[in-house]
Amino acid sequence: MGKQIVIRAKVLYDGKAKKTEQTVIVEDGKIIEVSKKALKADFVGYVTPAFIDAHSHIGMFRDGEPADESEGNDISDQFMPLNDPLNSIYFDDRAFKDAVDFGVLYSCVVPGSGNLIGGRAMIIKHWAENRKDALLKDYGYKMALGFNPRSTGSWRGKRPNTRMGVYSMLEEKFDKLLIKKEKSELERYKKLAELEKKSKGKDKLSAKEIALEKKNIQRCYELSFEPEENIILELLSGMKTAKIHVHKEDDVLYLIEMVKKYKLKATADHTCDVFHKEIYDELAKAKIPVIFGPLGGVGEKVELAHAYYQNAELLMKSKAEFGLMTDHPVVWTPHLRDSLKFFLIYGMKDEEAISLITYRNAKLLGIDDALGTVEKGKTASLIVWDKEPLNLAAYPKMVMAEGKVLRKR
C-alpha cells in the first residue's frame, strides 16, 4: 500500500457532472475514494480529469524543425497500413512538455492524410521519456478522403489526381482483397472436406494426424495473405477503427456509403467544412462518431472554404456523437481547452465542455474504462487548477499522471 494523496476540490468537474466541495483520495495510481469528507489535503483547487486529444501528430511534426524534416507523411505509396507513428515520434519534442504543462496527458497519434491508408493510430502518454513507456493502446488505422490524398501527385506510386480516381483505387483495393479472401476460404473448406473423408474408412488417419493436417490447412490459409493485406482485412472485419480524414459534405456522404458497403468501424475525423446540420445527422444515423476540429486554425485550402467556427453550433444541435481534436501542429496541443470556447458561446454548459475533452474523447477512443472521469477505481490522471478551468488565465497547480505528480507549483 502506497502513500495516499488527498486532493480537495472546491469544484470537481468529474468528466460527466459538476460537483462542489469534494475530496479525492489517490493511492497506488488509482482513485480510491471521491466523497464530501473534510480531510487535510495535499492539494486544493478546481479539479478535472486529464485532458485527452483525440487526433494529433505530436512528435511527428516537431517544434524547431524545418518542414522537410517532419515525419507525418510517408510518400512511398497510397497504401501504408504497416506504418506505426511511434517509429516517427521523437519524445524530446518540446510540444510534449507544453502539453503536460496544461494537462493534456494523452493523445491518439496518427500519420498525416496524404495517403488513402496512412498507417496505425496509437494512443500515447505525453509524459513518457521515450517510446518504451509511451504506448497506452493500439487503437486503429488512419485513412483519408477528399483533397489531401488526391493532392500528392508528386509523391511515389500510383497517384490519381481526382477524387473519383482516388476512391475507385480504394474500392478496387478492398474488392480485390475480399475476392482473394473468399477464394482462400473456399480452398480451405475444400481441403477440410477432403480431410474429413480421410477420417473415415479402412485407411483413416489417426486423431493426431487429423489435428496436424487441420493445423497445416489453417496455417496455409493464413500464409496466403501478405502482412499489409492482413491489416486491411482487420479493417474490413470491423476489428479496429478507421479514423477517416474528411472535411467536405460530399466526401462525408461518400464516407457513409463506403462504411455501409464495407461494414467498416469508423470515425469521421475533422468535418470542419460541414455547414449543414443534416450532414451531421446523417453521420448519426449511420452510427459514425465525429472527431471534430481543429478549431482556431486557418483554412489554407478550398476544401475548408466553409470551415466556419459557427459549424460548432450545428454539430451541437445535431444527433451526432462527437469529440474534439487539435490536429497538432495545426492547433497547438495546449489549445485543446481553448477550443471549447466555440461550444461555450453557443450555450454548452461548462461541465459538458470539460466532458468533451475528457470522458467523451475517452469513450470514443475506447479508454473510458480507465480514463476520462474522476471516480472510484479509475486511473488517477487528473489536474488541479488554480481557477475555474475555463477561465482564460487558469493554470494547473498540479498535474497528476497515473498517480504520479508531474507538475506542481
C-alpha positions as CSV (number, residue, x, y, z in Angstrom):
1,M,0.0,0.0,0.0
2,G,1.5,3.3,-1.1
3,K,1.2,6.8,0.3
4,Q,-2.2,8.4,-0.1
5,I,-2.5,11.8,-1.8
6,V,-5.6,13.8,-0.7
7,I,-7.0,16.4,-3.1
8,R,-9.7,18.9,-2.1
9,A,-11.8,20.1,-5.0
10,K,-13.6,23.4,-4.5
11,V,-15.3,22.4,-7.7
12,L,-14.9,19.0,-9.3
13,Y,-15.6,18.5,-13.0
14,D,-15.6,14.7,-12.9
15,G,-16.0,14.3,-16.6
16,K,-19.7,13.9,-16.5
17,A,-21.0,16.4,-14.0
18,K,-20.1,19.4,-11.9
19,K,-19.9,19.0,-8.1
20,T,-18.7,21.2,-5.2
21,E,-16.6,20.6,-2.2
22,Q,-15.3,17.1,-3.0
23,T,-12.4,15.2,-1.6
24,V,-10.4,12.9,-4.0
25,I,-8.1,10.3,-2.5
26,V,-5.4,8.7,-4.6
27,E,-3.4,5.6,-3.8
28,D,-1.1,3.3,-5.9
29,G,-2.1,5.1,-9.1
30,K,-5.8,4.7,-8.6
31,I,-8.6,6.9,-7.3
32,I,-9.8,5.0,-4.2
33,E,-12.4,7.5,-3.0
34,V,-14.5,10.5,-4.0
35,S,-16.6,12.0,-1.3
36,K,-17.5,15.1,0.7
37,K,-15.3,14.2,3.6
38,A,-13.4,17.1,5.0
39,L,-9.8,15.9,5.2
40,K,-6.4,17.6,5.4
41,A,-5.5,18.0,1.7
42,D,-2.1,17.9,-0.1
43,F,-3.6,20.0,-3.0
44,V,-6.6,22.3,-3.1
45,G,-8.2,23.8,-6.2
46,Y,-10.5,23.1,-9.1
47,V,-10.2,19.5,-10.3
48,T,-10.7,17.9,-13.8
49,P,-9.7,14.6,-15.3
50,A,-6.6,14.8,-17.5
51,F,-7.3,16.1,-21.0
52,I,-7.2,13.7,-24.0
53,D,-6.6,14.9,-27.6
54,A,-8.5,12.6,-29.9
55,H,-6.4,13.2,-33.1
56,S,-2.8,14.6,-33.2
57,H,0.5,14.4,-35.0
58,I,2.5,15.4,-31.9
59,G,6.2,14.4,-32.1
60,M,6.0,13.8,-35.8
61,F,5.8,17.4,-36.9
62,R,8.2,18.9,-34.4
63,D,8.9,22.3,-32.8
64,G,12.1,23.9,-34.1
65,E,12.4,21.6,-37.1
66,P,12.0,22.6,-40.8
67,A,9.0,21.1,-42.6
68,D,11.2,18.9,-44.8
69,E,12.4,17.0,-41.6
70,S,8.9,16.2,-40.4
71,E,7.8,12.6,-40.4
72,G,4.0,12.8,-40.6
73,N,3.5,11.5,-44.2
74,D,5.4,8.7,-46.0
75,I,5.5,9.4,-49.7
76,S,6.2,5.8,-50.8
77,D,2.6,4.6,-51.6
78,Q,-1.1,5.4,-51.2
79,F,-1.4,2.3,-49.0
80,M,0.9,2.3,-46.0
81,P,-1.1,0.3,-43.3
82,L,2.0,-1.1,-41.7
83,N,3.3,2.3,-40.7
84,D,3.5,2.8,-37.0
85,P,3.6,6.5,-35.9
86,L,5.7,5.5,-32.9
87,N,8.5,4.9,-35.3
88,S,8.3,8.6,-36.4
89,I,7.9,10.2,-33.0
90,Y,10.7,11.9,-31.1
91,F,9.7,12.3,-27.5
92,D,12.2,15.2,-26.9
93,D,9.8,17.3,-29.0
94,R,9.1,20.3,-26.7
95,A,5.4,20.0,-27.6
96,F,5.2,17.1,-25.1
97,K,6.4,19.2,-22.2
98,D,4.0,22.0,-23.2
99,A,1.1,19.6,-23.4
100,V,1.8,18.2,-19.9
101,D,2.1,21.8,-18.5
102,F,-1.5,22.4,-19.5
103,G,-2.9,19.0,-18.5
104,V,-3.2,17.3,-21.9
105,L,-1.7,14.0,-21.0
106,Y,-2.8,11.6,-23.7
107,S,-3.4,11.7,-27.5
108,C,-4.3,9.5,-30.3
109,V,-1.4,10.0,-32.8
110,V,-1.8,9.2,-36.4
111,P,0.1,9.7,-39.7
112,G,-0.8,12.6,-41.9
113,S,-3.5,12.5,-44.6
114,G,-1.5,12.4,-47.8
115,N,-2.3,8.7,-48.3
116,L,-5.5,6.7,-48.5
117,I,-4.3,4.5,-45.7
118,G,-1.5,6.2,-43.8
119,G,-0.8,3.7,-41.0
120,R,-1.8,2.9,-37.5
121,A,-3.5,5.1,-34.9
122,M,-1.8,4.8,-31.4
123,I,-2.9,6.3,-28.1
124,I,0.2,7.6,-26.2
125,K,1.2,9.1,-22.9
126,H,2.7,12.6,-23.3
127,W,4.9,12.4,-20.2
128,A,6.8,9.4,-21.4
129,E,10.6,10.0,-21.7
130,N,10.7,7.8,-24.8
131,R,8.8,5.3,-26.8
132,K,9.5,2.4,-24.3
133,D,6.8,3.5,-21.9
134,A,4.6,5.7,-24.2
135,L,2.1,3.3,-25.7
136,L,-1.3,3.1,-24.0
137,K,-3.4,1.4,-26.7
138,D,-3.1,0.2,-30.3
139,Y,-6.4,1.9,-31.4
140,G,-6.8,1.5,-35.2
141,Y,-5.8,3.0,-38.5
142,K,-5.7,6.3,-40.3
143,M,-7.4,6.7,-43.6
144,A,-8.0,9.9,-45.7
145,L,-10.6,11.1,-48.2
146,G,-11.1,14.4,-50.0
147,F,-8.4,16.7,-51.3
148,N,-5.4,15.5,-49.4
149,P,-4.9,12.0,-51.0
150,R,-5.5,13.4,-54.5
151,S,-3.1,16.3,-54.0
152,T,0.0,14.1,-53.7
153,G,0.7,13.5,-57.4
154,S,4.4,14.3,-57.0
155,W,4.8,11.5,-54.4
156,R,5.8,7.9,-55.4
157,G,3.5,5.2,-56.7
158,K,0.2,5.4,-58.5
159,R,-1.4,8.7,-57.6
160,P,-4.8,9.7,-59.1
161,N,-5.4,13.4,-59.1
162,T,-9.2,13.3,-58.8
163,R,-11.4,12.1,-56.0
164,M,-13.1,9.7,-58.5
165,G,-9.7,8.2,-59.2
166,V,-8.7,8.0,-55.6
167,Y,-12.0,6.5,-54.4
168,S,-12.0,3.9,-57.3
169,M,-8.5,3.0,-56.3
170,L,-9.5,2.5,-52.7
171,E,-12.6,0.4,-53.6
172,E,-10.5,-1.7,-56.1
173,K,-8.1,-2.4,-53.3
174,F,-10.8,-3.5,-50.9
175,D,-12.8,-5.5,-53.6
176,K,-9.7,-7.5,-54.8
177,L,-8.7,-8.4,-51.3
178,L,-12.2,-9.5,-50.4
179,I,-12.3,-11.7,-53.5
180,K,-8.9,-13.2,-52.6
181,K,-10.2,-13.9,-49.1
182,E,-13.3,-15.6,-50.4
183,K,-11.2,-17.8,-52.8
184,S,-8.7,-18.7,-50.0
185,E,-11.6,-19.6,-47.7
186,L,-13.2,-21.8,-50.4
187,E,-9.8,-23.5,-50.9
188,R,-9.6,-24.1,-47.1
189,Y,-13.1,-25.5,-47.0
190,K,-12.3,-27.9,-49.9
191,K,-9.2,-29.2,-48.1
192,L,-11.1,-29.6,-44.8
193,A,-13.8,-31.6,-46.7
194,E,-11.1,-33.8,-48.2
195,L,-9.6,-34.3,-44.8
196,E,-13.0,-35.3,-43.4
197,K,-13.1,-38.2,-45.9
198,K,-9.7,-39.3,-44.7
199,S,-11.0,-39.6,-41.1
200,K,-13.3,-42.5,-42.1
201,G,-12.8,-45.9,-43.7
202,K,-10.2,-48.6,-43.6
203,D,-7.2,-46.3,-44.1
204,K,-8.4,-43.4,-42.0
205,L,-5.9,-41.1,-40.4
206,S,-5.4,-41.1,-36.6
207,A,-6.9,-38.3,-34.5
208,K,-3.4,-36.9,-34.0
209,E,-2.7,-36.8,-37.8
210,I,-6.1,-35.2,-38.4
211,A,-5.3,-32.4,-35.9
212,L,-1.9,-31.8,-37.5
213,E,-3.5,-31.6,-41.0
214,K,-6.1,-29.2,-39.8
215,K,-3.4,-27.0,-38.3
216,N,-1.5,-27.1,-41.5
217,I,-4.6,-26.2,-43.6
218,Q,-5.3,-23.2,-41.3
219,R,-1.6,-22.1,-41.5
220,C,-1.6,-22.3,-45.3
221,Y,-4.7,-20.1,-45.3
222,E,-3.1,-17.5,-43.1
223,L,0.1,-17.5,-45.2
224,S,-1.9,-16.8,-48.3
225,F,-2.1,-13.1,-47.2
226,E,0.7,-10.5,-47.1
227,P,1.2,-8.5,-43.9
228,E,-0.4,-5.4,-45.5
229,E,-3.4,-7.5,-46.6
230,N,-3.9,-8.8,-43.1
231,I,-4.1,-5.3,-41.7
232,I,-6.6,-4.2,-44.4
233,L,-8.7,-7.3,-43.6
234,E,-8.6,-6.3,-39.9
235,L,-10.2,-3.0,-41.0
236,L,-12.7,-4.7,-43.2
237,S,-13.7,-7.1,-40.4
238,G,-14.5,-4.1,-38.1
239,M,-12.0,-5.3,-35.5
240,K,-10.2,-2.0,-35.5
241,T,-11.5,1.6,-36.0
242,A,-10.6,3.6,-39.1
243,K,-10.0,7.2,-38.3
244,I,-11.0,8.8,-41.6
245,H,-9.8,12.3,-42.5
246,V,-12.7,14.1,-44.2
247,H,-13.9,17.7,-44.4
248,K,-16.4,18.4,-47.2
249,E,-20.0,17.4,-47.1
250,D,-20.0,15.3,-50.3
251,D,-16.9,13.4,-49.1
252,V,-18.7,12.8,-45.8
253,L,-21.6,11.3,-47.7
254,Y,-19.2,9.1,-49.6
255,L,-17.7,8.0,-46.3
256,I,-21.1,7.0,-45.1
257,E,-21.7,4.9,-48.3
258,M,-18.2,3.3,-48.0
259,V,-18.7,2.4,-44.3
260,K,-22.0,0.8,-45.1
261,K,-20.7,-1.1,-48.2
262,Y,-17.6,-2.5,-46.5
263,K,-19.0,-2.7,-42.9
264,L,-16.2,-0.6,-41.5
265,K,-16.0,0.7,-37.9
266,A,-15.1,4.3,-38.4
267,T,-15.0,7.8,-37.1
268,A,-15.3,10.9,-39.2
269,D,-12.2,13.0,-38.3
270,H,-12.4,16.8,-38.9
271,T,-15.7,17.5,-40.8
272,C,-14.7,21.2,-40.5
273,D,-16.4,22.1,-43.8
274,V,-19.7,20.6,-42.9
275,F,-22.1,23.6,-42.7
276,H,-25.4,21.9,-42.8
277,K,-26.8,20.1,-39.6
278,E,-28.4,17.5,-41.8
279,I,-25.0,16.0,-42.7
280,Y,-24.1,15.5,-39.1
281,D,-27.5,13.9,-38.6
282,E,-26.7,11.5,-41.5
283,L,-23.5,10.5,-39.6
284,A,-25.5,10.0,-36.5
285,K,-28.0,7.8,-38.4
286,A,-25.0,5.7,-39.8
287,K,-23.6,5.5,-36.2
288,I,-20.4,7.2,-37.2
289,P,-19.0,9.4,-34.5
290,V,-17.3,12.7,-35.3
291,I,-13.8,13.7,-34.1
292,F,-14.3,17.5,-34.7
293,G,-11.6,20.0,-35.4
294,P,-9.1,21.6,-35.5
295,L,-10.8,24.7,-34.3
296,G,-8.9,28.0,-34.4
297,G,-6.6,27.2,-37.3
298,V,-6.5,28.9,-40.7
299,G,-8.2,27.3,-43.7
300,E,-5.4,27.1,-46.2
301,K,-7.2,25.2,-49.0
302,V,-10.5,25.4,-50.9
303,E,-11.6,22.3,-49.1
304,L,-12.0,24.5,-46.0
305,A,-14.0,27.3,-47.6
306,H,-16.9,26.7,-45.3
307,A,-15.0,25.8,-42.2
308,Y,-16.8,28.4,-40.1
309,Y,-16.4,28.4,-36.3
310,Q,-20.3,28.6,-36.3
311,N,-20.3,25.0,-37.5
312,A,-19.8,24.0,-33.9
313,E,-23.3,25.1,-33.1
314,L,-24.7,22.8,-35.9
315,L,-22.7,19.9,-34.5
316,M,-24.1,20.6,-31.0
317,K,-27.7,20.7,-32.4
318,S,-27.3,17.5,-34.4
319,K,-27.7,14.0,-33.2
320,A,-24.1,13.1,-33.9
321,E,-21.8,11.7,-31.1
322,F,-18.6,13.8,-31.1
323,G,-15.3,14.5,-29.5
324,L,-12.6,17.1,-30.1
325,M,-9.1,17.3,-31.5
326,T,-6.3,19.8,-32.0
327,D,-4.7,18.1,-35.0
328,H,-1.4,19.3,-33.6
329,P,0.6,21.1,-35.0
330,V,-2.4,22.7,-36.9
331,V,-3.6,23.8,-33.4
332,W,-1.1,23.7,-30.5
333,T,-1.9,20.9,-28.1
334,P,-2.5,23.1,-25.0
335,H,-5.2,24.9,-27.0
336,L,-7.4,21.8,-26.8
337,R,-9.0,23.5,-23.8
338,D,-9.2,26.9,-25.6
339,S,-11.1,25.2,-28.5
340,L,-14.0,24.7,-26.1
341,K,-15.0,28.4,-26.4
342,F,-16.6,27.7,-29.7
343,F,-19.1,25.4,-28.0
344,L,-19.5,27.6,-24.9
345,I,-20.6,30.6,-26.9
346,Y,-23.4,28.6,-28.3
347,G,-24.7,27.5,-24.8
348,M,-22.8,24.4,-23.9
349,K,-22.5,24.1,-20.1
350,D,-19.1,24.2,-18.5
351,E,-19.3,20.6,-17.3
352,E,-20.3,19.4,-20.8
353,A,-17.4,21.3,-22.4
354,I,-14.9,19.7,-19.9
355,S,-16.5,16.3,-20.7
356,L,-15.8,16.8,-24.4
357,I,-12.1,16.6,-23.9
358,T,-12.2,14.1,-21.1
359,Y,-14.9,11.5,-20.8
360,R,-16.3,11.9,-24.4
361,N,-12.9,11.6,-26.0
362,A,-12.0,8.7,-23.8
363,K,-15.2,6.9,-24.7
364,L,-14.7,7.4,-28.4
365,L,-11.1,6.1,-28.1
366,G,-12.3,3.1,-26.0
367,I,-10.2,4.0,-22.9
368,D,-13.1,5.2,-20.7
369,D,-12.8,2.1,-18.6
370,A,-9.7,3.7,-17.0
371,L,-9.6,7.4,-18.1
372,G,-11.8,10.4,-18.7
373,T,-13.5,10.6,-15.3
374,V,-12.7,11.2,-11.7
375,E,-14.4,8.4,-9.9
376,K,-13.5,5.5,-7.6
377,G,-11.5,2.8,-9.4
378,K,-10.3,4.9,-12.3
379,T,-6.7,5.7,-13.1
380,A,-5.5,8.8,-11.2
381,S,-4.8,11.1,-14.1
382,L,-6.1,14.5,-13.2
383,I,-5.4,18.2,-12.9
384,V,-5.8,20.7,-10.0
385,W,-6.4,24.2,-11.4
386,D,-5.8,27.5,-9.6
387,K,-9.0,28.9,-11.1
388,E,-12.1,27.7,-12.8
389,P,-10.5,25.6,-15.6
390,L,-12.4,27.5,-18.4
391,N,-11.1,30.8,-17.2
392,L,-8.6,32.2,-19.7
393,A,-5.9,32.6,-17.1
394,A,-6.4,29.2,-15.4
395,Y,-3.2,27.2,-15.0
396,P,-2.6,23.9,-13.3
397,K,-1.3,24.0,-9.7
398,M,-0.8,20.2,-10.0
399,V,-0.8,17.7,-12.8
400,M,-1.0,14.0,-11.9
401,A,-0.5,11.1,-14.4
402,E,-1.4,7.7,-13.2
403,G,-0.8,8.6,-9.6
404,K,2.5,10.4,-10.2
405,V,2.7,14.1,-9.6
406,L,4.4,15.5,-12.7
407,R,3.9,19.3,-12.1
408,K,3.2,21.3,-9.0
409,R,3.5,24.9,-8.0
